[in-house]
Amino acid sequence: MHPSHLWRPGRPAPILRAHSLAKHRALDGYLRRYVAAYTQNLQVRHLSLTVVEGFAGGNFYRDEITGEHRHGSPGVILDALAEAAAVVQARRTERFHFADRYFFVEKDQGAYLSLKRSIAESVHAPRVGQEIELIHDEFGKCLPRIFTEIKKRPGNERSLFILDQCGYKDVPFQIIYFIH
């Protein structure tokens, strides 16, 4: 983990650097457009989607300019998809069912504890242990179990993997091949 992304108990949140802010904006926009594109046909009444964030981090930062707290990618993902599903439902008279499932993987102890706490303090807290799974492990080690879970879900046709690791060593080619 890059030193600028260290989450430690009792220490201030890391600064949200410009490249991470750009990534969060792109991720938010992509997820919203993904759901909108898939559901533009009003005949589509169901979307089953699994999102795997392989390097989740601690899920909160301090804005470099304002100093205010901002979500990391897990919070961005959860909020964007919840809001996208609400937009889809608002366009319909019949109920739209969004079967969403999340795996947030983080190997660093400090970051994992921050992730766990930040999700527990969010509106998404009731979903932890059900649709949201927080995993303290290396991405490559838990990937086979995640695949097993994805395959067990009925009708789960769609999965998105978000891998924003620091360097190529954390996701060797064999893992990319396994995902593909």
N, CA, C and O of each residue as an XYZ file, in Angstrom:
720
protein
N       0.850     -1.174      0.000
C       0.000      0.000      0.000
C       0.894      1.234      0.000
O       1.888      1.307      0.723
N       0.520      2.182     -0.815
C       1.270      3.432     -0.902
C       1.158      4.193      0.415
O       0.082      4.215      1.013
N       2.241      4.819      0.886
C       2.210      5.530      2.172
C       1.138      6.619      2.262
O       0.701      6.968      3.358
N       0.716      7.153      1.119
C      -0.317      8.195      1.154
C      -1.707      7.618      1.410
O      -2.669      8.369      1.568
N      -1.816      6.310      1.450
C      -3.105      5.663      1.672
C      -3.064      4.784      2.921
O      -3.471      3.623      2.884
N      -2.582      5.333      4.002
C      -2.515      4.565      5.246
C      -3.636      4.995      6.182
O      -3.799      6.177      6.487
N      -4.396      4.017      6.625
C      -5.452      4.250      7.597
C      -4.994      3.616      8.898
O      -4.736      2.413      8.951
N      -4.895      4.409      9.930
C      -4.475      3.911     11.232
C      -5.427      4.441     12.304
O      -5.805      5.612     12.277
N      -5.814      3.577     13.250
C      -6.711      4.016     14.325
C      -6.138      5.232     15.048
O      -4.953      5.279     15.379
N      -7.005      6.210     15.284
C      -6.601      7.409     16.007
C      -5.849      8.436     15.176
O      -5.501      9.500     15.687
N      -5.593      8.143     13.917
C      -4.884      9.076     13.039
C      -5.865      9.675     12.039
O      -6.876      9.051     11.717
N      -5.584     10.867     11.550
C      -6.485     11.453     10.541
C      -6.543     10.601      9.278
O      -5.610      9.866      8.956
N      -7.637     10.717      8.593
C      -7.796      9.994      7.324
C      -6.762     10.498      6.324
O      -6.351     11.657      6.388
N      -6.340      9.640      5.406
C      -5.404     10.080      4.372
C      -6.025     11.167      3.492
O      -7.247     11.280      3.390
N      -5.174     11.951      2.869
C      -5.620     12.988      1.940
C      -6.088     12.322      0.643
O      -5.429     11.420      0.126
N      -7.221     12.771      0.129
C      -7.719     12.297     -1.157
C      -6.969     13.050     -2.249
O      -7.180     14.243     -2.471
N      -6.103     12.330     -2.911
C      -5.306     12.964     -3.959
C      -6.107     13.060     -5.253
O      -7.104     12.361     -5.435
N      -5.661     13.925     -6.136
C      -6.409     14.238     -7.359
C      -6.711     12.995     -8.199
O      -7.812     12.865     -8.733
N      -5.744     12.083     -8.319
C      -5.993     10.898     -9.153
C      -7.074     10.003     -8.542
O      -7.845      9.382     -9.274
N      -7.136      9.932     -7.212
C      -8.178      9.126     -6.569
C      -9.543      9.789     -6.720
O     -10.545      9.107     -6.937
N      -9.586     11.095     -6.610
C     -10.842     11.821     -6.810
C     -11.350     11.600     -8.236
O     -12.543     11.374     -8.444
N     -10.445     11.665     -9.216
C     -10.831     11.419    -10.612
C     -11.347      9.995    -10.787
O     -12.327      9.767    -11.497
N     -10.684      9.033    -10.136
C     -11.130      7.636    -10.209
C     -12.528      7.497     -9.617
O     -13.373      6.808    -10.187
N     -12.781      8.143     -8.480
C     -14.093      8.043     -7.836
C     -15.184      8.657     -8.714
O     -16.283      8.111     -8.816
N     -14.880      9.785     -9.343
C     -15.869     10.409    -10.235
C     -16.155      9.507    -11.437
O     -17.308      9.346    -11.836
N     -15.106      8.922    -12.010
C     -15.290      8.026    -13.158
C     -16.084      6.788    -12.751
O     -16.972      6.350    -13.483
N     -15.773      6.232    -11.603
C     -16.463      5.048    -11.097
C     -17.941      5.343    -10.865
O     -18.803      4.564    -11.272
N     -18.233      6.456    -10.217
C     -19.610      6.865     -9.963
C     -20.380      7.005    -11.278
O     -21.475      6.462    -11.425
N     -19.807      7.727    -12.216
C     -20.468      7.935    -13.506
C     -20.663      6.641    -14.273
O     -21.722      6.412    -14.857
N     -19.643      5.795    -14.271
C     -19.736      4.518    -14.990
C     -20.852      3.654    -14.413
O     -21.671      3.122    -15.162
N     -20.894      3.509    -13.100
C     -21.898      2.646    -12.484
C     -23.316      3.150    -12.743
O     -24.218      2.361    -13.022
N     -23.508      4.447    -12.652
C     -24.832      5.015    -12.925
C     -25.246      4.774    -14.382
O     -26.387      4.402    -14.655
N     -24.312      4.990    -15.308
C     -24.613      4.775    -16.724
C     -24.823      3.289    -17.029
O     -25.657      2.931    -17.860
N     -24.068      2.438    -16.357
C     -24.207      0.991    -16.544
C     -25.635      0.554    -16.221
O     -26.275     -0.135    -17.015
N     -26.122      0.957    -15.063
C     -27.483      0.590    -14.653
C     -28.511      1.226    -15.585
O     -29.469      0.566    -15.987
N     -28.325      2.481    -15.929
C     -29.273      3.163    -16.825
C     -29.326      2.481    -18.189
O     -30.407      2.293    -18.745
N     -28.165      2.111    -18.731
C     -28.131      1.464    -20.042
C     -28.793      0.094    -19.994
O     -29.555     -0.259    -20.895
N     -28.512     -0.672    -18.962
C     -29.066     -2.018    -18.859
C     -30.583     -1.989    -18.655
O     -31.282     -2.904    -19.091
N     -31.088     -0.965    -18.008
C     -32.506     -0.922    -17.640
C     -33.328      0.053    -18.477
O     -34.476      0.338    -18.138
N     -32.760      0.564    -19.560
C     -33.525      1.535    -20.360
C     -34.788      0.922    -20.948
O     -35.780      1.624    -21.147
N     -34.767     -0.361    -21.226
C     -35.953     -1.069    -21.684
C     -36.828     -1.334    -20.465
O     -36.403     -2.018    -19.535
N     -38.027     -0.805    -20.463
C     -38.916     -0.950    -19.305
C     -39.371     -2.391    -19.081
O     -39.937     -2.702    -18.034
N     -39.131     -3.270    -20.052
C     -39.439     -4.685    -19.874
C     -38.454     -5.343    -18.899
O     -38.759     -6.378    -18.306
N     -37.290     -4.744    -18.742
C     -36.285     -5.283    -17.816
C     -36.720     -4.903    -16.406
O     -36.703     -3.733    -16.024
N     -37.107     -5.917    -15.648
C     -37.629     -5.672    -14.297
C     -36.690     -6.145    -13.199
O     -36.996     -6.035    -12.011
N     -35.541     -6.675    -13.612
C     -34.626     -7.269    -12.641
C     -33.189     -7.066    -13.112
O     -32.882     -7.242    -14.291
N     -32.325     -6.700    -12.195
C     -30.897     -6.636    -12.487
C     -30.163     -7.298    -11.330
O     -30.276     -6.878    -10.178
N     -29.420     -8.325    -11.657
C     -28.594     -9.024    -10.681
C     -27.148     -8.645    -10.971
O     -26.646     -8.895    -12.066
N     -26.482     -8.044     -9.998
C     -25.135     -7.533    -10.210
C     -24.282     -7.767     -8.969
O     -24.691     -7.472     -7.846
N     -23.090     -8.303     -9.199
C     -22.104     -8.458     -8.137
C     -20.943     -7.531     -8.441
O     -20.445     -7.494     -9.567
N     -20.511     -6.779     -7.432
C     -19.356     -5.898     -7.576
C     -18.286     -6.372     -6.603
O     -18.533     -6.536     -5.409
N     -17.094     -6.587     -7.142
C     -15.953     -7.009     -6.343
C     -14.911     -5.896     -6.388
O     -14.416     -5.553     -7.462
N     -14.582     -5.337     -5.244
C     -13.533     -4.320     -5.126
C     -12.351     -5.018     -4.473
O     -12.367     -5.292     -3.273
N     -11.326     -5.305     -5.269
C     -10.217     -6.127     -4.810
C      -9.219     -5.449     -3.898
O      -8.452     -6.124     -3.211
N      -9.214     -4.115     -3.878
C      -8.275     -3.352     -3.053
C      -9.050     -2.177     -2.477
O      -8.862     -1.030     -2.884
N      -9.926     -2.481     -1.524
C     -10.947     -1.533     -1.074
C     -10.419     -0.337     -0.298
O     -11.030      0.731     -0.333
N      -9.315     -0.485      0.392
C      -8.818      0.631      1.203
C      -9.693      0.862      2.418
O     -10.523      0.025      2.773
N      -9.500      1.998      3.046
C     -10.196      2.309      4.292
C     -11.511      3.024      4.149
O     -12.194      3.253      5.147
N     -11.892      3.387      2.934
C     -13.194      3.941      2.598
C     -13.454      5.364      3.075
O     -14.595      5.816      2.989
N     -12.488      6.073      3.560
C     -12.719      7.504      3.747
C     -11.393      8.241      3.677
O     -10.335      7.734      4.049
N     -11.510      9.460      3.183
C     -10.365     10.336      2.968
C     -10.705     11.727      3.461
O     -11.852     12.034      3.786
N      -9.676     12.563      3.508
C      -9.870     14.000      3.726
C      -9.640     14.684      2.389
O      -8.660     14.406      1.697
N     -10.549     15.579      2.033
C     -10.392     16.353      0.811
C      -9.153     17.239      0.939
O      -8.968     17.917      1.949
N      -8.322     17.226     -0.077
C      -7.059     17.954     -0.065
C      -7.261     19.458      0.089
O      -6.422     20.133      0.685
N      -8.359     19.992     -0.438
C      -8.601     21.434     -0.411
C      -9.476     21.844      0.767
O      -9.124     22.764      1.505
N     -10.614     21.171      0.953
C     -11.570     21.585      1.984
C     -11.344     20.924      3.336
O     -11.775     21.445      4.365
N     -10.668     19.772      3.336
C     -10.461     19.047      4.583
C     -11.643     18.190      4.997
O     -11.549     17.453      5.979
N     -12.755     18.267      4.275
C     -13.931     17.471      4.649
C     -13.721     16.002      4.276
O     -12.930     15.673      3.392
N     -14.448     15.135      4.973
C     -14.341     13.702      4.694
C     -15.080     13.346      3.413
O     -16.135     13.899      3.100
N     -14.491     12.407      2.685
C     -15.085     11.891      1.456
C     -14.992     10.374      1.473
O     -14.071      9.792      2.047
N     -15.969      9.750      0.827
C     -15.956      8.292      0.693
C     -14.780      7.831     -0.141
O     -14.284      8.551     -1.008
N     -14.342      6.608      0.141
C     -13.449      5.899     -0.747
C     -14.297      5.127     -1.752
O     -15.513      5.310     -1.813
N     -13.663      4.272     -2.531
C     -14.400      3.581     -3.594
C     -15.542      2.691     -3.080
O     -16.572      2.625     -3.750
N     -15.426      2.006     -1.938
C     -16.602      1.221     -1.503
C     -17.841      2.095     -1.278
O     -18.940      1.727     -1.692
N     -17.671      3.232     -0.636
C     -18.804      4.143     -0.421
C     -19.329      4.710     -1.725
O     -20.539      4.852     -1.901
N     -18.428      5.036     -2.639
C     -18.829      5.538     -3.952
C     -19.654      4.476     -4.678
O     -20.700      4.784     -5.250
N     -19.193      3.250     -4.656
C     -19.889      2.141     -5.327
C     -21.280      1.935     -4.735
O     -22.270      1.885     -5.465
N     -21.350      1.818     -3.420
C     -22.635      1.566     -2.768
C     -23.626      2.697     -3.007
O     -24.791      2.449     -3.318
N     -23.170      3.938     -2.864
C     -24.067      5.084     -3.064
C     -24.509      5.211     -4.516
O     -25.688      5.438     -4.787
N     -23.571      5.067     -5.453
C     -23.910      5.217     -6.872
C     -24.942      4.185     -7.300
O     -25.900      4.516     -7.997
N     -24.753      2.934     -6.887
C     -25.688      1.894     -7.316
C     -27.042      2.011     -6.616
O     -28.074      1.722     -7.221
N     -27.052      2.427     -5.359
C     -28.335      2.638     -4.671
C     -29.118      3.768     -5.341
O     -30.325      3.656     -5.551
N     -28.427      4.845     -5.673
C     -29.097      5.970     -6.322
C     -29.515      5.613     -7.743
O     -30.583      6.030     -8.190
N     -28.697      4.854     -8.458
C     -29.058      4.434     -9.818
C     -30.303      3.555     -9.794
O     -31.183      3.709    -10.641
N     -30.388      2.644     -8.844
C     -31.569      1.777     -8.729
C     -32.809      2.604     -8.390
O     -33.900      2.315     -8.881
N     -32.648      3.622     -7.558
C     -33.775      4.492     -7.211
C     -34.266      5.267     -8.432
O     -35.471      5.456     -8.601
N     -33.355      5.712     -9.275
C     -33.726      6.415    -10.509
C     -34.500      5.473    -11.430
O     -35.507      5.866    -12.020
N     -34.032      4.238    -11.550
C     -34.725      3.253    -12.387
C     -36.139      3.045    -11.862
O     -37.094      3.054    -12.638
N     -36.282      2.859    -10.554
C     -37.600      2.620     -9.964
C     -38.523      3.816    -10.176
O     -39.715      3.638    -10.427
N     -37.988      5.027    -10.078
C     -38.809      6.230    -10.227
C     -39.396      6.354    -11.633
O     -40.423      7.009    -11.812
N     -38.766      5.741    -12.623
C     -39.242      5.791    -14.008
C     -40.316      4.742    -14.293
O     -40.874      4.714    -15.389
N     -40.605      3.894    -13.332
C     -41.486      2.753    -13.583
C     -42.731      2.775    -12.705
O     -42.762      3.386    -11.637
N     -43.741      2.094    -13.190
C     -44.937      1.917    -12.369
C     -44.898      0.576    -11.653
O     -45.462      0.423    -10.570
N     -44.220     -0.404    -12.274
C     -44.065     -1.707    -11.630
C     -42.762     -1.743    -10.855
O     -41.837     -0.978    -11.129
N     -42.701     -2.637     -9.889
C     -41.508     -2.735     -9.044
C     -40.305     -3.246     -9.835
O     -40.402     -4.222    -10.578
N     -39.178     -2.570     -9.662
C     -37.905     -2.997    -10.238
C     -37.104     -3.665     -9.131
O     -36.979     -3.112     -8.038
N     -36.563     -4.845     -9.400
C     -35.799     -5.570     -8.387
C     -34.313     -5.510     -8.728
O     -33.882     -5.979     -9.781
N     -33.551     -4.932     -7.830
C     -32.100     -4.825     -7.993
C     -31.457     -5.772     -6.992
O     -31.434     -5.488     -5.795
N     -30.934     -6.897     -7.476
C     -30.278     -7.895     -6.624
C     -28.782     -7.614     -6.655
O     -28.048     -8.166     -7.474
N     -28.350     -6.760     -5.763
C     -26.944     -6.363     -5.740
C     -26.193     -7.074     -4.626
O     -26.741     -7.345     -3.557
N     -24.936     -7.369     -4.897
C     -24.063     -8.087     -3.951
C     -22.677     -7.477     -4.079
O     -22.247     -7.119     -5.176
N     -21.976     -7.359     -2.950
C     -20.682     -6.682     -2.932
C     -19.662     -7.485     -2.130
O     -19.972     -8.059     -1.086
N     -18.451     -7.507     -2.644
C     -17.303     -8.062     -1.931
C     -16.237     -6.967     -1.905
O     -15.717     -6.568     -2.947
N     -15.923     -6.493     -0.717
C     -14.876     -5.500     -0.553
C     -13.705     -6.173      0.157
O     -13.808     -6.575      1.316
N     -12.593     -6.285     -0.560
C     -11.426     -7.015     -0.073
C     -10.330     -6.021      0.282
O     -10.010     -5.131     -0.506
N      -9.760     -6.176      1.465
C      -8.640     -5.323      1.887
C      -7.719     -6.137      2.779
O      -8.162     -6.726      3.764
N      -6.432     -6.170      2.433
C      -5.482     -6.971      3.210
C      -4.836     -6.195      4.353
O      -4.449     -6.807      5.349
N      -4.703     -4.869      4.249
C      -4.057     -4.078      5.290
C      -4.983     -3.964      6.515
O      -6.141     -3.568      6.387
N      -4.473     -4.308      7.677
C      -5.285     -4.326      8.898
C      -5.902     -2.963      9.215
O      -7.098     -2.873      9.492
N      -5.091     -1.906      9.174
C      -5.613     -0.570      9.478
C      -6.685     -0.138      8.498
O      -7.711      0.414      8.894
N      -6.446     -0.389      7.212
C      -7.425     -0.034      6.187
C      -8.694     -0.862      6.353
O      -9.799     -0.334      6.227
N      -8.545     -2.153      6.634
C      -9.716     -3.012      6.814
C     -10.564     -2.532      7.998
O     -11.789     -2.467      7.896
N      -9.924     -2.202      9.103
C     -10.679     -1.723     10.268
C     -11.402     -0.414      9.962
O     -12.527     -0.201     10.414
N     -10.756      0.459      9.195
C     -11.390      1.712      8.787
C     -12.572      1.439      7.857
O     -13.636      2.043      7.998
N     -12.378      0.533      6.917
C     -13.457      0.144      6.002
C     -14.646     -0.394      6.786
O     -15.786      0.014      6.567
N     -14.369     -1.301      7.687
C     -15.420     -1.924      8.497
C     -16.188     -0.877      9.312
O     -17.418     -0.889      9.356
N     -15.445      0.023      9.951
C     -16.080      1.068     10.764
C     -16.888      2.028      9.900
O     -18.010      2.386     10.257
N     -16.329      2.449      8.763
C     -17.026      3.435      7.931
C     -18.313      2.858      7.335
O     -19.311      3.570      7.223
N     -18.301      1.593      6.957
C     -19.528      0.976      6.442
C     -20.535      0.794      7.582
O     -21.734      0.992      7.386
N     -20.054      0.419      8.763
C     -20.938      0.237      9.925
C     -21.621      1.540     10.327
O     -22.712      1.516     10.896
N     -20.992      2.672     10.036
C     -21.556      3.977     10.371
C     -22.356      4.584      9.220
O     -22.802      5.727      9.316
N     -22.539      3.843      8.150
C     -23.236      4.373      6.969
C     -24.659      3.832      6.885
O     -25.061      2.979      7.677
N     -25.407      4.339      5.918
C     -26.772      3.852      5.694
C     -26.771      2.412      5.190
O     -27.809      1.750      5.196
N     -25.622      1.931      4.759
C     -25.515      0.573      4.226
C     -25.244     -0.475      5.312
O     -25.186     -1.667      5.010
N     -25.080     -0.055      6.548
C     -24.720     -0.958      7.648
C     -25.623     -2.182      7.771
O     -25.108     -3.280      7.983
N     -26.948     -2.046      7.647
C     -27.806     -3.236      7.809
C     -27.551     -4.336      6.776
O     -27.976     -5.474      6.974
N     -26.875     -4.020      5.698
C     -26.650     -4.991      4.625
C     -25.349     -5.778      4.788
O     -25.110     -6.749      4.070
N     -24.507     -5.352      5.739
C     -23.240     -6.054      5.968
C     -23.558     -7.459      6.489
O     -24.392     -7.632      7.378
N     -22.884     -8.447      5.926
C     -23.136     -9.837      6.296
C     -24.245    -10.459      5.471
O     -24.492    -11.662      5.554
N     -24.910     -9.641      4.677
C     -25.938    -10.152      3.766
C     -25.482     -9.876      2.336
O     -24.816    -10.708      1.720
N     -25.845     -8.700      1.807
C     -25.423     -8.360      0.444
C     -24.005     -7.784      0.388
O     -23.375     -7.782     -0.669
N     -23.514     -7.304      1.512
C     -22.181     -6.702      1.562
C     -21.268     -7.588      2.396
O     -21.547     -7.867      3.562
N     -20.174     -8.026      1.783
C     -19.200     -8.821      2.518
C     -17.872     -8.079      2.551
O     -17.328     -7.702      1.513
N     -17.362     -7.878      3.753
C     -16.065     -7.246      3.961
C     -15.063     -8.354      4.254
O     -15.262     -9.162      5.160
N     -13.987     -8.382      3.480
C     -13.029     -9.479      3.585
C     -11.651     -8.932      3.908
O     -11.122     -8.090      3.182
N     -11.066     -9.417      5.009
C      -9.709     -9.037      5.391
C      -8.765    -10.129      4.912
O      -8.528    -11.119      5.605
N      -8.226     -9.928      3.702
C      -7.364    -10.940      3.106
C      -6.730    -10.349      1.851
O      -7.054     -9.233      1.445
N      -5.832    -11.101      1.250
C      -5.273    -10.724     -0.041
C      -6.279    -11.091     -1.123
O      -6.931    -12.133     -1.051
N      -6.397    -10.233     -2.118
C      -7.368    -10.454     -3.180
C      -7.189    -11.817     -3.847
O      -8.154    -12.566     -3.998
N      -5.978    -12.135     -4.240
C      -5.729    -13.402     -4.935
C      -6.097    -14.624     -4.126
O      -6.534    -15.630     -4.685
N      -5.927    -14.552     -2.815
C      -6.232    -15.700     -1.959
C      -7.726    -15.944     -1.805
O      -8.155    -17.092     -1.689
N      -8.513    -14.894     -1.801
C      -9.952    -15.083     -1.572
C     -10.752    -15.153     -2.873
O     -11.958    -15.398     -2.842
N     -10.100    -14.940     -4.007
C     -10.803    -14.941     -5.287
C     -11.548    -16.240     -5.589
O     -12.690    -16.167     -6.044
N     -10.973    -17.425     -5.365
C     -11.747    -18.647     -5.631
C     -13.052    -18.716     -4.826
O     -14.081    -19.140     -5.352
N     -13.012    -18.305     -3.567
C     -14.235    -18.312     -2.746
C     -15.257    -17.307     -3.276
O     -16.456    -17.583     -3.294
N     -14.775    -16.140     -3.706
C     -15.685    -15.135     -4.263
C     -16.358    -15.682     -5.520
O     -17.565    -15.517     -5.700
N     -15.582    -16.332     -6.390
C     -16.167    -16.931     -7.590
C     -17.211    -17.977     -7.237
O     -18.260    -18.044     -7.877
N     -16.942    -18.779     -6.246
C     -17.910    -19.789     -5.812
C     -19.207    -19.115     -5.365
O     -20.298    -19.564     -5.716
N     -19.084    -18.046     -4.595
C     -20.271    -17.312     -4.125
C     -21.041    -16.707     -5.297
O     -22.271    -16.758     -5.328
N     -20.324    -16.141     -6.252
C     -20.985    -15.546     -7.416
C     -21.759    -16.615     -8.187
O     -22.902    -16.389     -8.586
N     -21.145    -17.762     -8.393
C     -21.786    -18.831     -9.168
C     -22.999    -19.426     -8.459
O     -23.897    -19.959     -9.109
N     -23.028    -19.337     -7.131
C     -24.158    -19.881     -6.367
C     -25.411    -19.029     -6.506
O     -26.521    -19.528     -6.320
N     -25.249    -17.755     -6.828
C     -26.410    -16.862     -6.902
C     -27.279    -17.189     -8.107
O     -26.771    -17.262     -9.225
N     -28.555    -17.385     -7.909
C     -29.429    -17.660     -9.055
C     -29.565    -16.414     -9.932
O     -29.809    -15.313     -9.439
N     -29.405    -16.611    -11.218
C     -29.599    -15.511    -12.156
C     -28.518    -14.453    -12.132
O     -28.710    -13.360    -12.665
N     -27.389    -14.756    -11.526
C     -26.340    -13.740    -11.463
C     -25.533    -13.759    -12.752
O     -24.558    -14.499    -12.883
N     -25.952    -12.940    -13.689
C     -25.297    -12.905    -14.982
C     -24.178    -11.879    -15.034
O     -23.297    -11.983    -15.888
N     -24.187    -10.903    -14.158
C     -23.279     -9.773    -14.288
C     -22.419     -9.579    -13.042
O     -22.899     -9.595    -11.908
N     -21.125     -9.395    -13.308
C     -20.186     -9.106    -12.227
C     -19.195     -8.067    -12.713
O     -18.719     -8.129    -13.846
N     -18.891     -7.123    -11.857
C     -17.884     -6.108    -12.146
C     -16.751     -6.264    -11.141
O     -16.987     -6.383     -9.939
N     -15.532     -6.264    -11.641
C     -14.352     -6.339    -10.788
C     -13.617     -5.014    -10.875
O     -13.263     -4.555    -11.961
N     -13.396     -4.414     -9.736
C     -12.678     -3.146     -9.666
C     -11.347     -3.427     -8.993
O     -11.284     -3.757     -7.808
N     -10.291     -3.290     -9.771
C      -8.952     -3.620     -9.294
C      -8.051     -2.405     -9.484
O      -7.481     -2.205    -10.557
N      -7.930     -1.608     -8.451
C      -7.065     -0.431     -8.504
C      -5.948     -0.634     -7.491
O      -5.871      0.056     -6.475
N      -5.101     -1.582     -7.788
C      -3.995     -1.908     -6.903
C      -2.837     -0.951     -7.135
O      -2.800     -0.227     -8.129
N      -1.919     -0.959     -6.227
C      -0.725     -0.122     -6.324
C       0.400     -0.981     -6.906
O       1.162     -1.593     -6.158
N       0.505     -1.028     -8.230
C       1.515     -1.851     -8.882
C       0.924     -3.143     -9.416
O      -0.176     -3.542     -9.036
N       1.666     -3.792    -10.301
C       1.177     -4.997    -10.968
C       1.387     -6.267    -10.167
O       0.766     -7.286    -10.467
N       2.242     -6.239     -9.159
C       2.551     -7.463     -8.425
C       1.357     -7.990     -7.635
O       1.297     -9.183     -7.335
N       0.405     -7.119     -7.292
C      -0.746     -7.541     -6.494
C      -1.809     -8.290     -7.297
O      -2.654     -8.973     -6.718
N      -1.774     -8.167     -8.615
C      -2.707     -8.899     -9.468
C      -1.903     -9.496    -10.615
O      -1.870     -8.939    -11.713
N      -1.257    -10.625    -10.362
C      -0.470    -11.261    -11.422
C      -1.350    -11.716    -12.587
O      -2.568    -11.843    -12.459
N      -0.708    -11.952    -13.707
C      -1.416    -12.349    -14.918
C      -2.306    -13.571    -14.695
O      -3.391    -13.653    -15.272
N      -1.870    -14.511    -13.878
C      -2.668    -15.716    -13.644
C      -4.034    -15.367    -13.054
O      -5.028    -16.028    -13.352
N      -4.081    -14.339    -12.226
C      -5.358    -13.936    -11.629
C      -6.250    -13.293    -12.689
O      -7.447    -13.573    -12.747
N      -5.672    -12.436    -13.521
C      -6.454    -11.817    -14.603
C      -7.011    -12.904    -15.518
O      -8.167    -12.833    -15.934
N      -6.206    -13.893    -15.830
C      -6.651    -14.996    -16.674
C      -7.791    -15.761    -15.985
O      -8.757    -16.160    -16.636
N      -7.674    -15.959    -14.679
C      -8.693    -16.669    -13.905
C     -10.006    -15.897    -13.939
O     -11.072    -16.498    -14.068
N      -9.943    -14.570    -13.823
C     -11.145    -13.737    -13.844
C     -11.798    -13.786    -15.220
O     -13.020    -13.877    -15.333
N     -10.997    -13.728    -16.233
C     -11.504    -13.672    -17.602
C     -12.265    -14.927    -17.901
O     -12.780    -15.088    -19.008
